[in-house]
Amino acid sequence: MHGTATASTFSRRHFILTAASAAGGLVVGIAAAPDDARAATISKQPWNDNDHAPHEIDAWIAIDPDDSILIRYQRSEMGQGSMTALPMIIAEELQCDWSKVRIEYASSTRSVRENRVYGDMYSHGSMSVRQSQKKMQQVGASARERLIAAAAARWKVAASECLAAQSVVTHRPSGRTLRYGQLAADAAKIKLAVEPAIKTPAQFTFIPRRIPRVDLVHKTDGSAKFGIDAQVPDMVFAAINACPVRGGKLKSVDESVLSGTPGIVGVVKLENAVAVVATGTFWRAKRALSRLQFCLRARTRVLYWRNSCKPGGHRIVDCRNRRPAGCESKRFIDRPDCIRRHSTFSPPSTFLPPYQKPLDEYRSYRASCQ
């Protein structure tokens, strides 16, 4: 050690690490980012059932009177870090205080209602940043200029005399300042005649920083919520077996094995798949599906599905229409890929809320790519 550590700088953690290394122990340190770079947050459930937020500048950004800033993220965070990267790109142009930023998923329903305001909402091929960078810059730059315009109008000065930085607009000649939270309501009413130019990479000041990913804390302690964690009142769960071959058709289903099984709502059949719907948990539906006997015809072939009680014991046998020996034991069965409603399953006549978009192409169903 060089110099002396005062009581204010010599922390308990510092003492433990120093003592361990002095005693011959191995100490592995993890560098921490500066305080001003570690701020932005997400909640354990980073989405909101309400499509709109109070104090919105536009569909992407909302700024509350206390200067807290909501930035919406339109892609799918699956471990690649784009839930941090894309808001950082917006923040670069917005010139906001990163410590006051919170991030949540954009609403696919709102995107449909508002003419795809969020554009593509899926992630694939490491394209989230490459495909969204210029759009995110434009979103941030537009909001910044509207905030500057709102401040200039209040001061009755030229917008060119004003500068935005760290969530504050400053009138350079007089030194007067207004916070973003004070300007957001007026900025939301302003329509720019021309979209502002965006920065070139050489002008970036925030993007080059090493910023901790906003999703890591909740994923590390297990509190993060994924699609599989979604719950609504009286929710039921479905497990589906789909045909592994394009063009396959469901031939038959023997659902008698599920007769009397507690919690089974029904068996649902489609043209090329079969599913079991159950109450309570997805695992109940999945276990029931594994007991179901069904057969699938794939064009001119029949695919037989062998069930095994051993882990990983399932396999598909393509016999080109020649039934393998032992099929009479019903351990070989065909397998499907879609669903037609079964007469024993009576879905409710009304589903609430209405769904404008039935499927996100790549929404994070569970923790992955971690």
Protein Blocks (a to p, Z undefined) as FASTA:
>chain_A
ZZjddfklmcfklmmmmmmmmnopacdddddddfklmmbccdfblcdfblbdehifblmb
ccdfkopacdddfbdcehjopmmmmmmmmmmmnopafklcccddddfklmmmnoolnmpa
bdeehlmmmmmmmmmmmmmmmmmmmmmmmmmmmnopafklpcceehiacdfknopacdfk
lmmmmmmmpccfbdcddddfklpmklmpccddfklmmmmnopaccfklpccehiacdddd
ddfbghiacfbdcfklmgoiahiabdcddfkbccdddehiaklmmmmmmmpccdddehjb
ccdddddfbghiaccddeehpacehklnopaccddfbdcddfklccdfbdcdddfbfbdf
kbcfbachZZ
